[in-house]
Amino acid sequence: MKKIPFRYECALELKAVTFYPDFTIRHPKSGNYFYWKHFGLMDSPSYAQQAFQKLNIYCQSGIIPTINLITTYETKEQPLTSQAIENIIQEYFVF
């Protein structure tokens, strides 16, 4: 498997706000940058509201889910699995 270059919680300035996406990933073939944001407490209404506000700013800044923003979500009853993560990595970065 090829190594996929990434940075963990690298600062990203959007609309005068600093965000820290979980991963900033450089595609090994195209060189394009992708951001991966995990939202882990989606069963909390206040957390979910903040998550949607963040997504809005990402979109206004041209960082669009499924295009150059990977988002994952989980709740207490529906955790994110390692298989789901592997599937995402395969889909986006393995060629």
PARODREN-536199 format. One record per residue (C-alpha): x, y, z. Coordinates in steps of 0.05 Angstrom, whole numbers, padded with zeros to 5 digits, always signed. Example, Ala and Ser with C-alpha at 12.3 -4.5 7.8 and 13.67 -1.06 7.14 Angstrom:
<sites>
+00246-00090+00156/+00273-00021+00143/
</sites>
This chain:
<sites>
+00000+00000+00000/+00025+00069-00017/+00036+00120+00037/-00015+00176+00039/+00015+00242+00062/-00026+00276+00115/-00023+00325+00172/-00063+00319+00237/-00104+00378+00261/-00068+00429+00217/-00096+00500+00224/-00140+00523+00167/-00164+00595+00163/-00234+00602+00134/-00277+00665+00137/-00232+00695+00192/-00242+00632+00234/-00189+00580+00248/-00211+00508+00239/-00172+00446+00255/-00197+00390+00210/-00176+00323+00237/-00134+00309+00176/-00106+00348+00117/-00089+00298+00064/-00050+00307-00001/-00075+00259-00054/-00015+00216-00073/-00032+00218-00147/-00065+00285-00162/-00030+00326-00108/-00098+00358-00090/-00113+00371-00017/-00171+00339+00019/-00195+00354+00089/-00225+00301+00135/-00270+00323+00191/-00299+00273+00240/-00361+00293+00279/-00364+00245+00337/-00420+00270+00382/-00477+00277+00333/-00528+00254+00384/-00516+00319+00422/-00562+00373+00394/-00514+00430+00410/-00454+00393+00380/-00495+00376+00318/-00516+00449+00309/-00443+00471+00314/-00423+00416+00264/-00474+00443+00213/-00448+00514+00224/-00377+00490+00210/-00400+00453+00148/-00433+00516+00123/-00368+00555+00129/-00329+00500+00096/-00377+00501+00037/-00376+00577+00032/-00300+00571+00027/-00302+00521-00030/-00288+00460+00013/-00346+00416-00006/-00366+00348+00023/-00349+00289-00022/-00308+00335-00069/-00251+00357-00024/-00281+00348+00045/-00290+00279+00075/-00337+00278+00134/-00351+00222+00182/-00403+00219+00237/-00420+00178+00296/-00467+00173+00355/-00464+00129+00418/-00509+00078+00384/-00477+00083+00315/-00401+00088+00323/-00354+00097+00265/-00321+00031+00249/-00251+00017+00225/-00281-00018+00164/-00318+00046+00145/-00254+00086+00151/-00217+00035+00108/-00272+00039+00056/-00266+00115+00053/-00190+00111+00046/-00197+00061-00010/-00249+00102-00046/-00212+00168-00044/-00138+00152-00043/-00122+00082-00068/-00116+00073-00143/
</sites>
